[in-house]
């Protein structure tokens, strides 16, 4: 029986911060928690309706929610913020109004650009899903994603694709890995991403693990840091 833990949840509260930053009393906590889930689900479904609009996926890395008494601030981390903002901010205004109608609260939506999408696990998984939907070869897609991540400064990357790969009759699981992925080491910054590709034969699940350095030594790759693009630090130690 496999005992697998999501790396982000395993490190939350230890090395990484929560994706929702607010405080509530016991009576309101459950309601606000469900509201956060509804906001994230709505944003993902609203921005990823690619079949209707025939546009690229927005490459959403994560959604962070901060609350005060007066307003709710939603930070959308994306590698393609232009697809979220739209021409003269039309799309983001529509999204804000839709969220206010959903929650009946004053909401402010802010976008944060992921300047290094090649080392962000969620963006990598969405990019692979987009290519599979365009009927690209899954082996070539996996190989290219691994190569870009390692060249971008990642210490290690692991991919897992599950489903009817290549239109096969029987579903199977394909894995690929390069570098080191220390899942049980809490000080390692291991990011996790999951996406689904909708193909005519069925959905294909894509899981991505990316090792972006060490919290203790300070050698960390930040996908939102434009200044550190592609710079890799040597972590080898002399033996003896």
N, C-alpha and C positions, 0 to 999 in steps of 0.2 A: 504494500500500500504506500503510494507516494505521499510524502509529507512536504508540501511545497508552500512557501509563504511569499506573498507579494513583497518585493524589496522595499517599495516606498512606504507601505504600511508598517513594515518591520522597523524602519528607521525613523518614523514620525514620532516626534517628542524626544528622540534621543539625539539625532544628528540633523534632522530636517524639521522645518516648521510645518504647522497645519495649513491646509489650503483654505480653511475658513477661520478668519480672525475676528472673533466677537465674544461677548460674555452675555449670558442670560440666566435668569432664575429658573428654578425647577419647573415652574408652571409653563414657561414659554419655550424651554429648550427644545422639546420634541417638535413643536410647530416650526421653529426656525430651522431646525436640521432638515426637516422634510422640504421646507421652502428652498433651502440651498440645493438640495438634490434636484428639485423641479427646475430651478434656474439653470443649472448645468445641463440637464437633459434637454431643456428647451433650446439653449444656445447651440448645442451640438446638432440637434435636428434642424434648426433654423438655418444654420450656416453650411450644412453639408448636404443640402438638397441639390446635388449636382445633376441628377437626371432631369429635373425640371428646368434648371437654368443653364445646363450645359457649360458649366464653369469648372475651374480647377478647385480641388479641395482647399479650404483656407489654411490647413496645416496648424490646427489648434494644439498647442503643447500642453497647456493647463489653464484652469480658470480659478482665480483666487477671489474670494468674497470677503469684504470687510464691512462691518456694520457699526453705525452709531444710532443714536435715538432718532435722528432726523432722516437719515438717508442710508441707502445701501450702495456701496461702491463695488463694481464688478471689474476685475482686471482680466482681460483676455490676452494670453500669451500666444502669439501666432507668428509663423514665418512669412505669412502673406497678409499683412495688415491692410493692404490696399483692397483686398477682396472683402474685408469686413467693413471698412470705412465707406467705400464706394465713392462715386463722383460727388464732390462737394459735401461729403458726409451724409448722403441720403440714406445709405444702408444702415449705418450705425444709429441714425435717428429713428428709423423704423423699428430696429431691434430694441432700442430703449423704450419706445412707446408700447411695444408688444410685451416687454418684461413688466412694465408698470401696470399694464392691464392684467397680467397674470398674477402679480403679487399684491397689487393695490398699495404700493409703496413708491416713494420717490427714489428712482434708481439712476445712477450715473455709471455709464460704461466707458472704460478706458482700455486702450490697446497698448500692449508692450511687444516690441518686435523681438523675435528670436533670430539673432544675427548669425548664429552658427547652427542651422538646422541639421547639419550632418552628424551632430553628436547628441541630439535630443531624441530620446527613445520613442516618444509618442509621435513626433513629426516623421521619424523614419518609418514607423509602422503605417502611418497614413499615406506616405509617399509610395510604399510598396503596394498598398491596397489600390491606390490610384493606377499604378502601372499594370497590376494584374487585371483590373477592370478593362484596361485597354488591350488586353490579351497579349501582354508581354510574356516572355519565357520566365518562369519563376526562378529557375536556377541562375540565369543571367542577372535578374533583378536582385537576388540575394547576394550574389558575388559583388555587384556594383555597390550595394549599400554597405557591405562590410569594408570594401576598399575605401570608400569615401569617409567612413567613420574613423578608420585607423589613420588615414592621411590627415584628418581634421584634428587629431590629438587624443582620441580615445585610447584608454589602456587595454580595453577589451570589448568585444561585442558578441552577442549570441542571438541567433534568429531561429524561430520555429514557426513553420507554416503547416496548417492542418486543414484537410478538406479534399475535395476532388481536384487535385493538382493536375494541370495540363488536360483537364477534361476527362480524366480516367474514370472507369466505371466504379472502382472501389476507392473510398477515401483513405488517405494515408497521412503520415506525419513526416516532414522533412526538417532536419536541423542543420545549422551551420554555425561555426564558432571560430573566433580568432582572438588571441590575447588571453587575458585572465579575467574571470568573473567571480570574485570571492563573495558569494551570496550570504554567507554566514558571518562575514567580517563587518561589524557595524560601522567601523570608521571609514570603510570604502563607500564612495558615493556611487551607488549602483542605481541607475534610473530604469524604469520599466514602462513599456508602452504596449497597448493592445488596440487593434483595429480589425474590422471585417471588410473583406472585399466581396461585393455582390457580383457574381458571375452567372451566366446562363445555366451552368451546371449546378449551382448552389453557392452558398457562402464559404469563403476561405478565411479562417482565423489566422491572424498574424501577431506573434508575440516577439517583443524585442527587449533585450537586456543590454545596457551600455554601462561600462565602468569608466567613470569620469574622474578618477583620481582618489586622493586620500584626504579626509577632513583634518586629521591630526597633523600631517606634514604641511598642509596648506597648498599642496599641489593639486588644485581642483580646476577642471574645465567647466566654465559657465556658458551655456548656450546663448545667454542674453548679453554676453560681454563681447563687444565688437573689437576691443583693443587687443585681446589675446588670441585673435584668429589664427588657428593652425600652429601655435607655438607649443612645442612639446619639450618638457623638461626630463632630463635623464634621471631615473630613479635607481639605477644599478649601484650596488654597494660592493666594494672590494672585499673578497673573502680572505680569511686568514689574518 
